[in-house]
């Protein structure tokens, strides 16, 4: 089959596209150029740096798992359920996308803090969430969840429901339809959404420092460590920023390969 020739783009498109690419890439090049390469390994393998990195990795993986558990049902409701206030529900679900992370952190604090809406009851039971590692996971989940929901909802709408309807008409239960039909169809969208959620969680700063604070070994993630090092050791801050940048690029590249394989 003869490959279709792509449509020619207007020539004027290339100039702003080039400017946009330069706007994104040049700051990254500046970070690489600023790194103190002779001391790089010492800077990124210090005790504080290693603690912050592994804490970020653990909490980001945990928050991504939470996003999958909560986000898949949410996306299915938004894509398959039709009711009057669906638009309002979608707006509320996607609110963290436009909400300043610090505001999200305050909202979590006023909900789960010791004097918060639910925090007082939890504190009476001896459960304290704010300024703990679980608070980091909750903050990351709060800001990352919409990324998975948006990606998966788009995949569900693109896939349609004709195969699901056919399977249901043959007697398959709703759970069987989800497991054998829906999930395989939207797996690329789920992978993409999970990676976006992980990347967003890994770079989360505002909600984390507001709700969880910056306690060494407990809540000080890599972005918080970079911020603190910026004042006391700029070389360490740049080196850690490069580590975070490289890790994010590797994660996204791996996700693209996995999506292509699927």
FENNOR-V588331 format. One record per pair of residues at least 24 apart in sequence whose C-alpha atoms are under 8 Angstrom apart, sorted by the first residue. I is the first residue (numbers start at 1). GAP is how many residues later the second one is. If there is no record, write none. Layout:
BEGIN
<<I;GAP> <I;GAP>>
END
This chain:
BEGIN
<<31;207> <31;210> <31;211> <32;210> <34;204> <35;200> <35;203> <35;204> <35;207> <36;199> <36;203> <40;196> <40;199> <43;192> <43;193> <43;196> <43;197> <44;192> <44;195> <44;196> <44;199> <48;168> <48;177> <49;173> <49;176> <49;191> <51;165> <51;166> <52;164> <52;165> <52;168> <52;169> <52;170> <52;173> <53;168> <53;169> <55;162> <55;163> <55;164> <55;165> <55;166> <55;167> <56;146> <56;165> <56;166> <57;145> <59;74> <59;77> <59;78> <59;81> <60;77> <60;80> <60;138> <60;141> <60;142> <61;137> <62;75> <63;74> <63;75> <63;77> <63;78> <63;135> <63;138> <64;77> <64;80> <64;130> <64;133> <64;134> <64;137> <66;75> <67;74> <67;77> <67;78> <67;81> <67;127> <67;130> <68;80> <68;126> <70;75> <71;74> <71;75> <71;77> <71;78> <72;76> <72;77> <72;80> <74;75> <75;74> <75;75> <75;77> <75;78> <75;81> <76;77> <76;80> <78;75> <79;74> <79;75> <79;77> <79;78> <93;53> <94;52> <94;56> <95;51> <96;46> <96;47> <96;50> <97;46> <97;49> <97;50> <100;106> <101;42> <101;104> <101;105> <101;106> <102;104> <102;105> <102;108> <103;104> <104;35> <104;38> <104;39> <104;103> <105;34> <105;101> <105;102> <105;103> <105;104> <105;105> <105;106> <106;101> <106;104> <106;105> <108;31> <108;103> <109;101> <109;102> <130;81> <130;82> <131;80> <131;81> <131;82> <131;83> <131;84> <131;88> <132;80> <132;86> <132;87> <133;79> <133;85> <133;86> <135;73> <135;76> <135;77> <135;84> <136;72> <136;75> <136;76> <136;83> <139;68> <139;69> <139;72> <139;73> <140;60> <140;61> <140;62> <140;64> <140;67> <140;68> <141;60> <143;57> <143;58> <143;61> <143;64> <144;52> <144;53> <144;54> <144;56> <144;57> <145;52> <146;51> <147;46> <147;47> <147;49> <147;50> <148;42> <148;44> <148;45> <148;46> <148;48> <148;49> <149;44> <150;43> <151;38> <151;39> <151;41> <151;42> <152;34> <152;37> <152;38> <152;41> <154;35> <155;31> <155;34> <156;26> <156;30> <159;26> <159;27> <187;75> <188;71> <188;74> <191;64> <191;67> <191;68> <192;63> <192;64> <192;67> <195;56> <195;57> <195;60> <199;49> <199;52> <203;41>>
END
